[in-house]
């Protein structure tokens, strides 16, 4: 990373400016939040290929809910999160209880989610728009010069570190990732943890 920063500074004088670095950090924060969730899946010894359309479903449905007046605007973010969680729940049930390999179920879920969003939009660009709260969370700055997205990434990252290192759930995640059968025989409810 340091080598890339040095080489980039030769290309453009503004490459190492605080504004540019903060902009890159803001862009990285969205991927960082997604990667944090994916890290837990990988630690379990699984893979999730439904991430692109899980994110799209959450975002598109949050914006769609905003079209239903003041109540829709108030419930837009929770509704979007719930839609993304529903996709995750389908994946979790498929992997944990139906014992479908995670690569297969998540790829199938991704295709179904994509199809549902194409059906919803009619194959055209979505006509819904984000609420002011969504824009503020994504692009605003509660702390001067620090984008909200970066703060959210830091909070989620710190929470995940705590979850994985200081809780029974975290120890169970590592145990299942090392050997699910051994974790099960040790008394871990492996299906619930994987779900």
C-alpha positions in Angstrom: 0.0 0.0 0.0 2.8 2.4 0.9 4.5 1.6 -2.5 1.3 2.4 -4.3 0.9 5.6 -2.5 4.5 6.7 -3.3 4.1 5.7 -7.0 0.8 7.5 -7.1 2.3 10.7 -5.7 4.7 10.7 -8.7 1.7 10.6 -11.0 -0.2 13.4 -9.4 0.8 15.9 -6.7 -2.7 15.8 -5.2 -2.5 12.0 -4.7 -1.4 12.3 -1.1 -3.6 15.2 -0.2 -5.9 14.7 2.8 -9.0 15.3 0.7 -8.1 12.6 -1.9 -7.1 10.1 0.8 -10.4 10.7 2.7 -12.3 10.3 -0.5 -10.6 6.9 -1.1 -11.2 5.9 2.5 -14.9 6.8 2.1 -15.1 4.6 -1.0 -13.2 1.8 0.8 -15.6 2.0 3.8 -18.5 0.5 1.8 -16.4 -2.4 0.7 -14.9 -2.7 4.2 -18.4 -3.1 5.8 -19.2 -5.8 3.3 -15.8 -7.5 3.8 -16.3 -7.5 7.6 -19.5 -9.6 7.1 -17.8 -11.8 4.6 -14.9 -12.4 7.0 -17.3 -14.1 9.4 -18.6 -16.3 6.7 -15.1 -17.3 5.6 -14.1 -18.0 9.2 -17.0 -20.5 9.3 -15.4 -22.2 6.4 -18.2 -21.1 4.0 -18.4 -18.7 1.0 -21.2 -16.2 0.1 -21.6 -15.4 -3.6 -24.9 -13.6 -3.1 -23.3 -10.4 -1.7 -23.7 -8.2 -4.9 -27.4 -8.7 -5.2 -28.0 -8.8 -1.4 -26.6 -5.3 -1.3 -28.6 -4.3 -4.3 -31.9 -5.7 -2.9 -31.3 -3.8 0.4 -30.6 -0.6 -1.4 -33.3 -0.8 -4.0 -36.0 -1.8 -1.6 -35.0 0.9 0.9 -35.4 3.5 -1.9 -38.6 1.8 -3.0 -40.1 2.1 0.5 -39.3 5.8 0.5 -41.8 6.3 -2.2 -44.7 5.6 0.2 -44.9 9.0 1.8 -43.6 10.0 5.3 -44.1 6.6 6.8 -42.2 5.0 4.0 -39.3 7.5 4.4 -39.2 6.7 8.2 -39.1 3.0 7.6 -36.9 3.0 4.4 -33.6 2.1 6.1 -35.0 -0.6 8.4 -36.9 -2.1 5.5 -33.8 -2.2 3.3 -31.8 -3.8 6.1 -34.7 -6.3 6.6 -34.7 -7.2 2.9 -30.9 -7.8 3.0 -31.3 -9.9 6.2 -34.1 -11.9 4.5 -31.6 -12.9 1.7 -29.1 -13.8 4.4 -31.7 -15.9 6.3 -32.5 -17.9 3.1 -28.8 -18.5 2.7 -28.4 -19.5 6.3 -31.3 -21.9 6.4 -30.1 -23.5 3.1 -26.5 -24.0 4.5 -27.2 -24.8 8.1 -30.4 -26.8 8.0 -30.8 -28.1 4.5 -27.1 -28.8 4.2 -26.8 -27.3 0.7 -23.2 -26.3 0.0 -22.8 -22.6 0.6 -21.4 -21.9 -2.9 -24.5 -23.5 -4.5 -27.2 -21.9 -2.3 -25.6 -18.4 -2.4 -25.1 -18.5 -6.1 -28.7 -19.5 -6.5 -29.9 -16.8 -4.1 -27.9 -14.2 -6.0 -29.6 -15.2 -9.3 -33.0 -15.2 -7.7 -32.4 -11.8 -6.1 -31.2 -10.4 -9.4 -34.2 -11.7 -11.1 -36.6 -10.2 -8.6 -34.9 -6.8 -8.9 -35.1 -7.0 -12.7 -38.8 -7.9 -12.4 -39.3 -5.0 -10.0 -37.7 -2.5 -12.3 -39.0 -4.0 -15.5 -35.4 -4.2 -16.7 -34.8 -0.5 -16.5 -32.9 1.8 -14.2 -34.7 2.1 -10.8 -36.8 5.3 -10.6 -36.8 5.5 -6.8 -34.4 7.8 -5.0 -32.6 7.7 -1.6 -34.0 9.6 1.4 -32.2 12.5 3.0 -31.2 10.2 5.9 -29.6 7.7 3.5 -27.7 10.4 1.8 -26.5 11.8 5.1 -25.3 8.4 6.3 -23.5 7.7 3.1 -22.0 11.0 2.3 -22.4 13.3 5.3 -19.9 14.2 8.1 -21.0 14.1 11.7 -17.4 14.6 12.8 -15.7 17.4 10.7 -13.5 16.0 7.9 -14.4 12.4 8.7 -17.1 10.9 6.5 -20.0 9.1 8.2 -19.3 6.0 6.2 -15.8 5.7 7.6 -17.1 6.1 11.2 -19.7 3.4 10.5 -17.0 1.1 9.1 -14.8 1.7 12.2 -17.7 1.0 14.6 -18.7 -2.2 12.7 -15.1 -3.3 12.6 -14.6 -2.7 16.3 -17.8 -4.5 17.1 -16.8 -7.4 15.0 -13.4 -7.6 16.7 -15.1 -7.7 20.1 -17.7 -10.2 18.9 -15.0 -12.6 17.5 -12.5 -12.3 20.4 -14.6 -11.7 23.5 -17.8 -13.7 23.1 -18.9 -17.3 23.1 -20.3 -16.7 19.6 -16.8 -15.7 18.3 -15.2 -18.8 19.8 -17.9 -20.9 18.2 -17.2 -19.3 14.8 -13.5 -20.2 15.0 -14.3 -23.7 16.3 -16.8 -24.4 13.4 -14.3 -23.0 10.9 -11.6 -25.3 12.2 -13.7 -28.5 12.3 -17.5 -28.3 12.4 -17.9 -31.9 13.6 -15.5 -31.4 16.5 -17.4 -28.2 17.5 -20.7 -30.0 17.4 -19.3 -32.8 19.5 -18.0 -30.2 22.0 -21.6 -29.0 22.5 -21.7 -26.0 20.1 -25.1 -25.6 18.4 -23.4 -25.4 15.0 -26.5 -25.0 12.9 -27.6 -21.9 14.9 -24.2 -20.4 14.7 -23.9 -21.0 10.9 -27.4 -19.6 10.5 
